[in-house]
Amino acid sequence: MLRQKIPSFSSIDSRTESHRLFVGHVLDSSIVLIVRCILVANRDAEPVGVASLVEAFHRRDIHLQVVSPSGVEVHLEPSKGATVVPRLSPGTVVIHRNVMQSIPLLTLAFDCWSDCGVDILNDFRRSTLSRNKFEAAVALDRAGIPVVDAVAFTPPHFGPMPKSDRLVVKPACGARGIGVERVQSLEDWLEPVDLMPQSYRPFWIAQPEVLNADQDWRAFVIDGKCVAIMRRRAVRGEWRANAFLGAECTPDDPKNKFGLAAEKAVLSLGLDYASVDIFNTDSGPVINEVDPWGGFAAISRTTGIDVADRIADLVALRAVGSGL
């Protein structure tokens, strides 16, 4: 059967050069789809994750253009409205990762792109809400999803804390266990300002330490389905079950109760994909964190499921749905 190429492509203007983003993506024996995708990300903050996505898209013959947040501008022309550089044509798919320090500007840019018919995977406003651990917990609680008790505060002021033998204190927008501490009370805690960028600490969260907190489950949900899940156990001498900190990781069944809990959490936050951290308690799974920019290197390595590949698949499906 002859292949029919759909001639849909456009150039993307930037301050430095014009990038022509088009590629034939074979969907079946008769159709080649032109897919255009942009990844807005800081390569330096997550080089492995960005490289994995570029490779996954390349394997599908999709050219993924990486744009730094510093390369995005919003121009306002009075009475004519705002425009974004780079300019994207309708049907372009845009994904984003780890752009915490650029949220105010990028929120405007993503709003403008969306209004122009650009397809945003993981709505940017929902993503930034979810990236804030406390805001996400409030939204999940309102949806009836079990979460860990928590108090949000700004140092040095804090009021009554959750009743617990020990507290876990962490930045509202942190990652990789950075800045997370376990203390008897906040009187014993000092804000580690020298360890963290300002964008990580708009405020802090105190939680009671969950029983068996040295182990949890990390799931990755894409398009409503838990595609991979692993159990994490902290190494000897460490209480944080974080792969970045050397936790022992073992694969688990995505269809178990933790995978189902992760699916409900991501759905309730309106995200297309995200990582989910889950504790096991006497009353069942409890959501600890949902991260639309969650790392996937460890879970891919542990489970044998290439999460970057699955994200690339979702982009291709969305491109089909947009009628490109």
PyMOL commands that set and color helices and strands:
alter all, ss='L'
color gray80, all
select helices_A, chain A and resi 47-59+69-71+100-115+124-131+133-142+186-188+193-195+198-200+243-245+257-268+297-303+307-321
alter helices_A, ss='H'
color red, helices_A
select strands_A, chain A and resi 4-5+11-13+18-20+24-26+31-34+37-41+64-67+73-77+81-85+93-97+119-120+151-153+167-171+181-183+204-208+215-222+225-233+248-251+273-281+284-291
alter strands_A, ss='S'
color yellow, strands_A
deselect
rebuild
show_as cartoon
